[in-house]
Amino acid sequence: MSDFPTTARVVIIGGGVVGTSTLYHLAKAGWTDCVLLEKNELTAGSTWHAAGNCPNFAPNWAVMNMQRYGLEMYRTLADDVDYPMNYNVTGAVRLAHTKDRMKEFEKVASQARYQGLQMDICTPAELKEHNPFMDIHDLEGGLWDPLDGDIDPAQLTQALAKGARAAGGRIERFCPVTGVDRDGDEWIVKTVKGEIRAEFVVNCAGYYAQRVGEMFKPFGGRTVPLVVMSHQYFLTEPIAEIEAWTKENGRKMPMIRDVDVSYYLRQDKYGLNLGPYERNCKAHWVTPEDPMPEDFSFQLYPDDLDRLEYYIEDAMERVPSLATAGIGRNINGPIPYAPDGLPMIGPMPGVKNAFEAHSFTFGIAQGGGAGKVLSEWIMHGETEMDMWAVDPRRYTDYADHDYCLSKALETYGHEYAMHFPHHEWPAGRDKKLSPNHASLLASGAQMGAYNGWERANWFAKDGDDTSEDATQTWDRNGPWAVRIQEEVEACTNGVGVLDMPGFSRYALSGDGAAEWLRCQIAGALPKAGRMNLGYFSDSRGRIVTEVTIIRWGEDDFWIMTAAVAQWHDFEFLKGRLPADGSLSLTDITKQWSTKLVTGAKSRELIQELAPDADLTTGWLTIQDAVVAGKPAKLFRISFAGELGWEVHTSFEDSAAVYDAVRAAGATPFGMYALNSMRIEKGYRTWKGDLSTDYTLLEGGLDRFVRLNKEQDFPGKAALTAEAETGPKKAFVTLIVDAGDSDAPYMSPVWMGDEIVGETTSGDWGYRINNSVALGVVRIDAAKPGTQLEVEIFGERCPAVVQEDQPLWDPENTRIRA
């Protein structure tokens, strides 16, 4: 075909709502040399059979931000592109059967208010006023979202396509992609119509994303971690009662979401649409006997209504009108599920200049925002809002098929589940085990998964309730509380040991490695034989990541970072390396393991096991040693804020050293105790307190920023300008007069009748006997002694801004002892 494009700046694979939204946002931003390729007709995948529900509600801050943007865009899109759409903003009620569910609603409603959205907490009677068709006798209350509703997915997609074309974007339908190749820095996208050379390629292939992802494996890609689930909803025949109400009121009835039972119920024409997320759910195309078809465009699975029987019966009791109508049509179609049910939007792991936006379980609601986020990634290499929650790099090599399938079944069956702070989901576990795993379990360890690695959260004793039910609470106090306190006391007055496999670590070497690092981080490098923290910022001076820099020699480094940051930080660093190949960066995470040995008596214990080690060296020193007869590296540092060392050994030697530390008298402690202790010291965590939502200066990291150094690190100009005018926000430590729960992530902080900031983490400090929150607030609210309020599950709790120093051991005398 003579008019087939042979070059493009961006090629987008997939013509559903997400692909067209991405093309629309790129074209609107002036990137007009972009082509979308669709194997069939637009909307042929999950988009065409989607229910089209459009909630703002999302427990996740980043996802709510994305949905809020998209739904706001949808409300004017028909006029913006001159394409009529059926977008019904009906409002919706969410029903709560328990006080715990009401707390979740309070939490989300407070986040919504901070984002400028109205969500009202309702009594059962108020719910009935919004939707008179439902029974309310067994309800605790609920939530009303006046901007909820539904949209026609096909019309939405065509509107985005029209807008994209009008702005200069190009769409090629009936153009399957057959493969990709590389030629220098260019992609060659192969199709049945010809080849296109492009700078960037994007996988927006929906439930075909895994198949498309296989094309990128020769270029560093991985198997895309998704599973295709069967989602059913059915439409009833018209119901006279609903038709009469609609004509009388001139609008559709508000949607109902009975999240504790797990279904939505909304009006469709004059009938109802019931969509359950059933526990006995089903995945498709997951075995060799059930392969994915070459083309499933505009097709559905056979009806399987028996799976929905319980939910149908419950919905009929909730809305008796439902029982009066026959089923008009059943829809049973494929939708992709990532293991956690959130989409994947961002850089394709391992592959240069390739991006992803797929695995949307709520693609219609999130498609508008996803196009914005992905276009920012492509154009700028960074996004306006921190979007780690949906970054594809959050999954690493543990996310195999078994993991993805078990998690998808669990997540789908608990689509509306509450995510309690001490609850660990049981599916997909034991993917990466420490050599000490059996020993930990024998000591009562209650495990948590960190980038697939199993670590102890706390240690139970005989008689403690270790059931999953016990963890399903928002309250701070559970069976773990007294044990955390005991573990903290051991780390304070005696000596504790925490087995920490999975610290992400990379070896950096080569002539000029030190100077390269100086040009990347905002601060200074440690001298040889020492370690320090290094901070990397983006072009706007915002926090990309925090690493520990260990310097063995002039140009010989280890760079260590959070377990969950493994792929993110490796790719970030690798992407900034010199193109000439002069430097080597190697992921050595699996070769090493770590024991945190900390407490007032830690020096005596380690000296007993490592008699030749020099334990008089100062804070942040490093040395090679022999510990319990095994070669080890001792780092004089402690995230717990006590005298302590990190003991690093080969993975194989980890068990021998851990056993020796335990035998010498150390008390095992877990991640919960460590989190409590680190928050008392004001130590930050990655993607909690440290995110691209804040600049280094807003994050209170001034002492790690050297604006007067000669190297022009990324973000230096932005930070220099910010330093001259003064930051508009400041990082603060708050002591909170909290009730039974500590401040969750992104709890609004109030000063009078104004929201002036948010918490980034919260926990109980057992050494200071207070609830602590870290957060970022408006600069005028950051003065020590300022009286503020932190909204925790709808209750405004008094809080006081503290001095800019640790709450525990502010002079750091204990860690430097």
C-alpha positions in Angstrom: 0.0 0.0 0.0 1.6 3.2 -1.1 0.2 5.3 1.7 1.2 3.0 4.5 3.4 4.9 6.9 7.0 3.6 6.9 8.3 5.8 9.7 6.8 7.1 12.9 8.1 8.6 16.2 5.8 6.3 18.2 4.0 3.1 17.2 1.2 2.0 19.5 0.1 -1.7 19.3 -3.6 -2.0 20.2 -6.7 -0.1 19.4 -8.8 -0.2 22.5 -9.6 2.7 24.8 -6.1 2.8 26.2 -4.3 2.8 22.9 -6.5 5.4 21.4 -6.2 7.6 24.5 -2.4 7.4 24.3 -2.5 8.4 20.6 -4.9 11.2 21.5 -2.7 12.6 24.3 0.5 12.4 22.2 -1.1 14.1 19.2 -2.7 16.8 21.4 0.8 17.5 22.8 2.2 18.0 19.3 3.6 14.5 18.8 1.7 14.1 15.5 4.1 11.6 13.9 2.5 8.6 15.8 0.8 5.6 14.4 -1.7 3.2 16.1 -1.9 -0.4 14.8 -5.0 -2.5 15.4 -5.2 -6.1 14.3 -9.0 -5.9 13.7 -11.4 -3.0 14.2 -11.0 -0.5 17.0 -12.5 -1.8 20.3 -12.3 -5.4 19.2 -10.8 -6.6 22.5 -12.0 -6.1 26.1 -13.2 -2.6 25.2 -16.2 -3.8 23.1 -17.8 -5.9 25.8 -16.8 -3.8 28.8 -19.6 -2.6 31.1 -18.3 0.9 30.9 -18.5 1.8 34.6 -16.8 5.0 35.5 -16.0 5.4 39.3 -13.7 7.9 40.8 -13.4 5.7 43.9 -10.1 4.0 44.3 -8.3 3.1 47.6 -5.0 3.8 45.8 -3.9 7.4 45.6 -2.2 7.3 42.2 -5.1 5.3 40.6 -7.7 7.8 42.0 -5.7 10.6 40.5 -5.6 8.9 37.2 -9.4 8.1 37.2 -10.2 11.6 38.4 -8.4 13.1 35.5 -9.9 10.7 32.9 -13.5 11.1 34.1 -13.1 14.9 34.1 -11.8 14.7 30.5 -14.8 12.4 29.5 -17.3 15.0 30.7 -16.2 17.4 27.9 -14.8 15.0 25.3 -17.9 14.8 23.2 -17.9 18.6 22.7 -14.1 18.7 22.5 -13.9 16.4 19.5 -17.5 16.8 18.2 -18.5 13.1 18.6 -21.7 12.3 20.6 -21.4 9.9 23.5 -23.7 8.3 25.9 -22.1 9.3 29.2 -24.5 8.9 32.1 -23.3 10.6 35.3 -25.8 8.9 37.6 -23.9 8.9 40.9 -23.4 5.7 42.8 -23.8 4.3 46.3 -21.3 1.9 47.9 -22.8 -0.2 50.6 -21.1 -1.1 53.9 -22.1 -4.1 56.0 -19.4 -3.5 58.7 -17.7 -0.7 60.6 -14.4 -1.8 59.0 -15.9 -1.1 55.6 -17.1 2.3 56.7 -13.5 3.1 57.8 -12.3 2.3 54.3 -15.0 4.6 52.9 -13.9 7.3 55.3 -10.3 6.9 54.2 -11.1 7.1 50.5 -13.5 10.0 50.9 -10.8 12.0 52.7 -8.4 11.3 49.8 -11.1 12.3 47.3 -11.7 15.6 49.1 -8.0 16.3 48.9 -8.2 15.8 45.1 -11.2 18.1 44.8 -13.8 15.4 44.6 -17.0 15.1 46.7 -17.7 11.8 48.3 -20.3 11.7 51.1 -20.4 9.2 54.0 -24.1 8.2 54.4 -26.4 6.5 56.9 -28.6 3.7 55.6 -31.5 6.1 55.4 -29.5 8.5 53.2 -28.5 5.7 50.9 -32.2 4.9 50.4 -32.8 8.5 49.5 -30.3 8.2 46.7 -31.6 4.9 45.5 -35.1 4.0 46.6 -35.1 0.5 45.0 -32.9 -1.2 47.6 -33.4 -2.8 51.0 -31.1 -1.3 53.7 -32.1 -3.2 56.9 -28.7 -4.9 57.3 -26.4 -2.0 56.4 -23.9 -0.1 58.6 -23.9 2.8 56.1 -22.3 3.7 52.8 -20.7 6.2 50.5 -22.2 8.4 47.8 -20.1 9.5 44.8 -22.2 11.9 42.7 -19.8 11.8 39.8 -19.9 8.0 39.3 -21.7 6.7 36.2 -21.3 4.7 33.0 -20.1 5.5 29.5 -20.5 3.7 26.1 -17.0 2.1 25.6 -17.2 2.0 21.8 -18.3 5.6 21.5 -15.6 6.7 23.9 -12.9 4.9 21.9 -14.2 6.3 18.6 -14.3 9.8 20.1 -10.6 9.5 21.2 -9.7 8.2 17.8 -11.5 11.1 16.1 -9.7 13.6 18.3 -6.3 11.9 17.7 -6.8 11.9 14.0 -7.8 15.5 14.0 -4.7 16.4 15.9 -2.5 14.6 13.4 -2.3 11.0 14.8 -2.7 8.1 12.4 -4.6 4.8 12.9 -4.2 1.7 10.8 -7.0 -0.9 11.3 -6.9 -4.5 10.2 -3.1 -4.4 10.5 -1.8 -7.1 12.8 1.8 -6.7 14.1 3.8 -9.9 13.3 7.1 -9.0 15.0 9.6 -6.4 16.0 13.3 -5.9 15.3 16.1 -3.4 16.0 18.3 -1.5 13.7 20.7 0.7 15.8 18.5 2.9 17.9 15.4 2.3 15.8 12.6 -0.2 16.1 11.3 -2.0 13.1 7.7 -2.9 13.6 6.6 -5.6 11.2 3.0 -5.8 10.1 0.9 -7.6 7.4 0.9 -4.2 5.5 4.6 -3.5 5.7 7.3 -2.3 8.1 7.4 0.9 10.2 10.6 2.3 11.6 10.0 4.0 14.9 11.8 5.6 17.9 9.3 4.2 20.5 7.0 1.2 20.6 4.1 0.8 23.0 2.3 -2.4 24.0 -1.4 -1.5 24.5 -2.6 -4.9 23.4 -5.0 -5.6 26.2 -5.4 -9.3 26.9 -3.0 -9.9 24.0 -0.3 -8.0 25.8 1.5 -11.1 26.9 1.7 -12.4 23.3 2.9 -9.0 22.0 5.4 -9.0 24.9 7.0 -12.2 23.6 8.2 -10.2 20.5 10.4 -8.1 22.8 12.1 -11.0 24.5 15.1 -11.1 22.1 15.7 -7.4 23.1 15.7 -7.8 26.9 12.0 -8.4 27.5 10.3 -10.8 29.9 7.1 -12.8 29.9 4.4 -10.2 30.7 2.9 -11.0 34.1 -0.8 -11.2 33.4 -3.6 -13.7 33.3 -6.9 -13.5 31.3 -9.9 -13.8 33.5 -13.5 -14.5 32.5 -15.8 -11.7 33.7 -19.6 -12.0 33.4 -22.4 -9.6 33.7 -25.9 -9.9 32.6 -28.6 -7.5 31.4 -32.3 -8.0 32.4 -35.4 -7.4 30.4 -37.1 -4.0 31.0 -38.5 -3.5 34.5 -41.7 -1.4 34.7 -40.9 0.0 38.1 -37.6 1.4 37.0 -39.0 2.7 33.7 -41.6 4.6 35.6 -39.1 6.1 38.1 -36.7 7.1 35.2 -39.4 8.9 33.3 -40.7 10.6 36.5 -37.2 11.8 37.6 -35.7 12.4 34.1 -32.6 10.4 34.9 -31.2 6.9 35.5 -31.1 5.4 39.0 -27.8 5.7 40.7 -25.6 2.6 40.6 -25.3 0.2 43.6 -22.0 -1.4 44.5 -22.4 -4.0 47.3 -18.7 -4.4 47.8 -18.9 -6.7 50.9 -20.9 -9.2 48.8 -18.9 -8.3 45.6 -21.1 -7.0 42.8 -22.3 -3.9 41.1 -25.9 -3.3 39.9 -26.8 -0.5 37.6 -29.5 0.6 35.3 -29.2 -0.3 31.6 -31.9 1.3 29.5 -35.0 0.3 31.6 -33.5 -2.9 32.9 -30.6 -3.7 35.2 -27.0 -4.8 34.7 -25.6 -7.1 37.4 -21.8 -7.7 37.4 -20.4 -9.9 40.2 -16.8 -10.6 41.0 -17.3 -14.1 42.2 -14.9 -16.1 44.5 -15.3 -19.2 42.3 -13.9 -17.3 39.4 -12.3 -18.7 36.2 -9.2 -18.0 34.2 -8.9 -18.8 30.5 -6.1 -19.6 28.1 -3.8 -20.7 31.0 -3.0 -24.3 30.0 -1.7 -26.0 26.8 -5.1 -27.6 26.5 -6.8 -24.2 26.4 -4.5 -22.1 24.2 -5.3 -18.4 23.4 -6.9 -18.2 19.9 -5.0 -16.4 17.2 -7.9 -13.9 17.0 -10.8 -13.5 19.5 -12.0 -10.2 18.2 -15.6 -9.4 19.1 -16.1 -12.8 20.6 -17.3 -14.1 24.0 -17.0 -17.2 26.2 -20.0 -19.4 26.7 -22.4 -18.4 29.4 -21.6 -19.8 32.9 -24.3 -18.3 35.1 -24.1 -21.1 37.7 -20.9 -19.4 39.0 -23.0 -16.3 39.8 -26.0 -18.0 41.5 -25.1 -16.8 45.0 -24.6 -13.2 43.9 -27.7 -13.1 41.8 -29.8 -14.3 44.8 -28.2 -11.7 47.1 -28.8 -8.9 44.6 -32.4 -9.9 44.3 -32.8 -9.6 48.1 -31.1 -6.2 48.0 -33.2 -4.9 45.0 -36.4 -6.9 44.8 -37.2 -5.4 41.4 -34.4 -7.5 40.0 -36.3 -10.7 40.7 -39.2 -9.6 38.6 -37.3 -9.5 35.3 -35.9 -12.1 33.0 -32.4 -12.2 31.8 -32.1 -10.4 28.5 -28.5 -11.1 27.7 -25.4 -12.5 29.4 -21.9 -11.1 28.6 -18.9 -13.4 29.4 -15.7 -11.9 28.1 -12.0 -11.9 28.6 -10.3 -9.2 30.7 -6.6 -9.1 31.6 -5.5 -9.2 35.3 -2.1 -8.3 36.6 -1.4 -10.1 39.9 -2.5 -7.1 42.0 -5.4 -6.1 39.8 -3.8 -2.8 38.9 -2.7 -2.0 35.3 0.9 -1.8 34.0 1.7 1.6 32.7 5.3 2.7 32.0 8.6 1.6 30.7 8.8 -2.0 29.5 11.2 -3.8 31.8 14.5 -4.6 30.2 13.8 -3.0 26.8 15.0 0.4 25.6 12.5 2.9 24.2 9.6 0.5 24.7 6.6 1.1 26.9 3.5 -0.7 28.2 -0.1 0.2 29.1 -2.1 -3.0 29.5 -3.7 -5.3 32.0 -6.6 -3.0 32.8 -9.4 -4.5 34.8 -11.2 -1.1 34.8 -9.9 0.1 31.5 -12.8 2.3 30.6 -12.6 4.3 33.9 -8.8 4.4 33.7 -8.2 4.7 30.0 -8.3 8.5 29.8 -5.8 9.0 32.6 -3.6 6.1 31.3 -3.2 7.9 28.0 -2.0 11.0 29.8 0.4 9.1 32.0 1.9 7.0 29.2 2.3 9.9 26.9 4.3 11.7 29.6 6.5 8.7 30.0 7.2 8.6 26.3 7.7 12.3 25.8 9.5 13.3 28.9 10.8 10.1 30.5 8.9 11.1 33.7 5.3 11.6 34.8 3.6 14.6 36.5 2.4 12.4 39.4 4.2 9.5 41.0 2.8 6.4 39.3 4.9 3.6 40.9 1.6 1.8 41.9 1.1 0.9 38.2 4.7 0.8 37.0 5.4 -2.5 35.2 8.8 -2.8 37.0 7.0 -3.5 40.3 7.1 -7.1 39.2 10.4 -8.9 38.9 11.5 -12.4 38.1 9.4 -14.0 40.8 6.2 -13.2 38.8 6.1 -16.6 37.0 2.9 -18.2 35.5 2.1 -19.9 38.8 2.3 -16.7 40.7 0.3 -14.7 38.2 -2.5 -17.3 38.0 -2.9 -17.8 41.7 -2.8 -14.0 42.4 -5.2 -13.2 39.5 -7.7 -15.7 40.9 -7.3 -14.3 44.4 -7.5 -10.7 43.3 -10.5 -11.1 41.0 -12.4 -13.1 43.7 -11.5 -10.3 46.2 -11.9 -7.3 43.8 -13.5 -5.1 46.4 -11.5 -6.4 49.4 -10.1 -4.1 52.0 -6.3 -4.0 52.2 -5.6 -4.0 55.9 -2.1 -2.8 57.1 -1.2 -6.1 58.9 -2.8 -8.5 56.4 -0.8 -10.6 54.0 -2.6 -12.2 51.0 -1.8 -15.9 51.0 -1.7 -16.7 47.3 1.5 -16.7 45.3 3.8 -17.0 48.3 7.2 -18.6 48.9 8.7 -17.5 45.6 12.0 -16.5 47.0 13.2 -18.0 50.3 16.1 -17.1 52.6 18.4 -20.0 53.6 17.0 -19.2 57.1 13.4 -19.7 56.1 12.8 -22.9 58.1 14.6 -21.5 61.1 12.4 -18.4 61.0 9.2 -20.4 60.8 10.3 -22.6 63.7 10.8 -19.4 65.8 7.2 -18.3 65.1 7.9 -15.9 62.2 4.8 -14.5 60.5 6.0 -13.8 57.0 5.5 -11.1 54.5 6.5 -10.9 50.8 8.9 -8.2 49.6 9.7 -8.3 45.9 8.9 -12.0 46.2 11.3 -12.5 49.1 9.8 -13.9 52.3 10.8 -11.9 55.4 9.5 -12.1 58.9 7.1 -9.4 59.8 6.8 -10.4 63.5 7.4 -13.4 65.7 4.5 -15.1 67.4 4.7 -17.0 70.6 2.6 -20.0 71.7 -1.0 -19.0 72.2 -0.9 -16.0 69.8 -3.7 -15.8 67.2 -1.9 -16.1 63.9 -5.1 -16.7 61.8 -5.7 -14.6 58.7 -8.9 -13.4 60.3 -7.0 -11.7 63.1 -5.1 -9.5 60.6 -8.3 -8.2 59.0 -8.5 -5.0 61.0 -7.5 -1.3 60.6 -6.5 -1.2 64.3 -2.9 -1.0 65.4 -3.4 -3.5 68.2 -3.6 -7.1 67.3 -1.7 -10.2 68.4 1.4 -8.7 66.9 1.4 -5.5 69.0 2.9 -6.9 72.2 5.4 -8.9 70.2 6.5 -5.9 68.3 7.1 -4.1 71.6 9.2 -7.0 72.9 11.2 -7.0 69.7 11.8 -3.2 69.9 12.9 -3.6 73.5 15.4 -6.3 72.5 16.8 -4.1 69.8 17.1 -1.2 72.2 18.5 -2.7 75.4 19.9 -6.0 74.2 20.6 -7.2 70.6 18.2 -8.1 67.8 18.7 -9.8 64.5 16.7 -9.4 61.4 17.2 -11.7 58.4 16.8 -9.5 55.3 17.3 -11.4 52.0 16.6 -9.5 48.8 18.3 -6.1 49.4 18.7 -4.9 45.8 22.4 -4.4 45.1 24.5 -3.6 42.0 28.2 -3.6 41.5 29.5 -0.5 39.7 33.0 -0.3 38.4 35.2 1.0 35.6 37.5 4.0 35.0 35.5 7.1 35.8 32.8 5.4 37.8 33.2 7.9 40.7 33.0 10.9 38.5 29.9 9.5 36.7 28.2 9.0 40.1 29.1 12.6 41.1 27.4 13.8 38.0 24.3 11.8 38.8 23.6 12.3 42.5 22.7 15.6 44.2 25.3 15.2 47.0 28.8 13.9 47.6 30.4 10.5 47.4 31.8 8.6 50.4 35.6 8.1 50.7 36.9 4.6 50.0 36.1 2.4 53.0 33.0 4.3 53.8 29.3 4.5 52.8 26.6 7.1 52.5 23.2 7.9 51.1 22.9 9.2 47.5 19.8 10.8 46.0 18.9 10.9 42.3 16.4 13.5 41.0 14.6 14.0 37.8 14.7 17.1 35.6 12.4 18.9 38.0 14.5 18.0 41.1 12.0 15.5 42.3 13.0 12.3 44.2 13.6 9.4 41.8 15.4 7.1 44.2 17.5 6.8 47.3 20.5 4.5 47.3 23.2 3.5 49.7 26.6 4.0 48.1 29.3 1.7 49.4 32.8 2.6 48.1 35.4 -0.2 48.1 38.0 1.7 46.0 38.4 4.8 43.8 36.1 3.5 41.1 34.7 0.4 42.8 31.2 0.6 44.3 28.2 -1.3 45.5 24.9 0.5 45.1 22.2 -0.8 47.4 18.5 0.0 47.3 15.1 -1.2 48.4 14.0 -4.8 47.6 11.0 -3.6 45.5 13.1 -1.1 43.6 15.3 -3.9 42.1 14.3 -3.5 38.4 13.3 0.1 38.6 16.6 1.3 40.0 18.7 -1.0 37.9 17.1 0.3 34.7 17.2 3.9 35.9 20.9 3.7 36.5 21.7 1.6 33.4 19.8 4.2 31.3 22.2 6.9 32.5 25.4 5.0 31.9 27.9 6.4 29.3 27.1 5.0 25.9 30.8 4.0 25.3 30.5 1.0 27.6 33.3 2.2 29.9 31.4 1.4 33.1 30.0 -1.9 34.3 26.8 -2.2 36.3 25.8 -5.7 37.4 22.9 -6.9 39.5 24.3 -9.0 42.3 21.2 -9.1 44.4 20.9 -12.9 44.5 24.5 -13.5 45.4 24.3 -11.8 48.8 22.1 -11.7 51.9 22.0 -9.4 54.9 21.5 -9.7 58.6 20.7 -6.6 60.7 22.4 -7.0 64.1 21.4 -4.0 66.2 21.1 -3.0 69.8 23.1 -1.7 72.8 24.9 -5.0 73.2 25.5 -5.7 69.5 29.2 -4.8 69.6 29.9 -7.5 72.2 28.0 -10.1 70.3 29.7 -9.4 66.9 33.1 -9.2 68.5 32.5 -12.7 70.0 31.8 -14.0 66.5 34.3 -11.9 64.6 37.3 -11.5 67.0 39.6 -10.1 64.4 37.1 -7.4 63.3 37.7 -3.8 64.3 34.5 -2.7 65.8 35.8 0.7 67.0 35.5 2.2 63.5 33.0 4.9 63.2 29.5 5.3 61.8 29.2 4.6 58.1 32.4 2.6 57.9 32.7 -0.7 56.0 35.2 -3.6 56.4 35.8 -7.2 55.3 35.7 -9.6 58.2 35.3 -13.2 59.2 32.1 -13.8 61.1 31.4 -17.3 62.6 34.1 -18.6 60.3 32.5 -17.2 57.2 33.8 -14.3 55.0 31.5 -11.3 55.5 31.3 -7.6 55.1 30.4 -5.4 58.0 28.6 -2.1 57.5 28.4 0.2 60.5 24.8 1.3 60.0 21.4 0.6 61.5 17.9 1.5 60.0 16.6 0.9 63.6 18.5 3.9 65.0 20.5 1.9 67.5 24.2 0.8 67.7 24.4 -1.9 65.0 25.9 -3.4 61.9 24.7 -4.9 58.7 26.3 -8.3 58.2 26.5 -9.1 54.6 27.5 -12.7 53.5 27.2 -14.8 50.4 23.7 -16.3 50.1 25.2 -19.7 50.8 26.8 -18.6 54.1 23.8 -16.8 55.3 22.4 -19.6 57.4 25.6 -20.4 59.2 26.1 -16.8 60.3 22.4 -16.2 61.2 22.4 -19.4 63.4 25.6 -18.2 65.1 24.1 -14.8 65.8 21.0 -16.4 67.2 23.1 -18.8 69.3 25.1 -16.0 70.7 21.9 -14.5 72.2 20.3 -12.2 69.6 16.5 -11.9 69.6 14.9 -12.3 66.2 12.8 -9.3 65.2 10.7 -8.5 62.1 9.9 -5.8 59.6 7.1 -4.4 61.7 9.5 -3.6 64.6 12.0 -2.1 62.1 9.3 0.1 60.6 8.3 1.4 64.0 11.9 2.2 64.9 12.8 3.8 61.6 9.8 6.2 61.8 10.9 7.4 65.2 14.2 8.3 63.6 12.5 10.0 60.7 14.2 7.6 58.2 12.4 7.6 54.8 11.1 4.7 52.8 11.1 4.5 49.0 7.8 5.2 47.3 6.3 6.1 50.7 8.1 9.2 52.0 10.4 9.3 48.9 8.6 9.7 45.6 8.5 11.9 42.6 5.6 13.8 44.1 8.2 15.8 46.0 11.5 17.6 45.2 14.6 16.8 47.2 14.1 20.0 49.1 10.4 19.4 49.8 11.4 16.0 51.0 13.7 17.5 53.7 16.8 16.1 52.1 18.7 19.4 52.0 21.8 18.0 53.7 22.2 15.5 50.8 22.1 18.3 48.2 25.2 20.2 47.2 24.1 22.9 44.8 27.6 24.4 44.8 29.4 21.4 43.5 30.8 21.7 40.0 29.0 18.7 38.5 25.7 19.5 36.8 23.5 16.6 38.0 20.0 16.1 36.6 17.6 18.5 38.4 20.3 20.8 39.6 18.9 23.8 37.8 15.4 23.2 39.1 16.6 22.7 42.7 18.8 25.9 42.4 15.8 27.9 41.4 13.7 26.3 44.1 16.4 27.1 46.7 16.4 30.8 45.6 12.7 31.3 45.9 12.2 28.8 48.8 10.3 25.5 48.7 6.5 25.8 48.9 6.3 22.5 50.9 8.3 21.0 53.7 8.8 17.5 55.2 7.6 17.2 58.8 7.5 14.8 61.6 4.2 14.8 63.5 3.3 13.4 66.9 -0.4 12.5 66.5 -3.0 12.0 69.2 -4.3 9.1 67.2 -7.0 6.6 68.3 -6.8 2.9 67.5 -5.2 3.4 64.1 -2.1 5.2 63.0 -2.1 7.5 59.9 -2.3 5.6 56.6 -0.4 6.8 53.5 -1.9 10.0 52.1 -4.0 11.0 55.0 -4.9 14.7 54.7 -3.3 17.1 57.1 -5.5 20.0 58.2 -4.7 23.4 59.5 -8.0 24.9 60.6 -10.5 24.4 57.7 -7.8 23.9 55.1 -6.0 20.8 53.9 -2.3 21.8 53.9 -0.6 18.5 53.2 -0.6 14.8 53.6 1.1 12.0 55.5 3.5 9.8 53.7 3.8 7.1 56.5 2.6 6.5 60.0 3.2 4.0 62.8 3.3 3.6 66.5 6.7 4.5 68.1 7.2 2.0 71.0 10.3 3.7 72.3 8.6 7.1 72.6 5.1 5.7 73.3 3.4 7.8 70.7 1.8 7.7 67.2 4.1 9.2 64.7 3.4 10.4 61.1 5.8 11.6 58.5 4.4 13.9 55.9 4.7 16.9 53.6 2.8 20.1 54.3 2.6 23.7 53.1 5.6 25.7 54.2 3.6 27.9 56.6 2.3 24.8 58.4 5.8 23.3 58.9 7.1 25.4 61.9 7.8 23.3 64.9 5.1 23.5 67.5 2.4 24.2 64.9 -0.9 22.6 65.8 -2.4 20.6 63.0 -4.8 17.7 62.5 -4.4 14.4 60.7 -7.6 12.9 59.3 -7.5 9.2 60.1 -10.5 7.2 58.8 -12.7 10.3 58.9 -11.6 11.5 62.4 -9.5 14.6 62.7 -6.7 13.8 65.2 -4.7 16.6 66.8 -1.1 16.6 65.7 2.0 18.7 66.5 4.9 19.5 64.2 8.1 18.4 65.8 11.6 19.8 65.6 13.6 18.8 62.5 15.4 16.0 64.3 14.8 12.4 65.2 12.2 11.8 67.9 14.3 9.0 69.4 17.9 9.8 70.3 17.9 13.2 68.5 21.7 13.5 69.1 22.4 10.1 67.5 24.5 9.2 70.5 23.3 5.6 70.5 24.1 4.8 66.9 27.5 6.4 67.2 28.4 4.8 70.6 
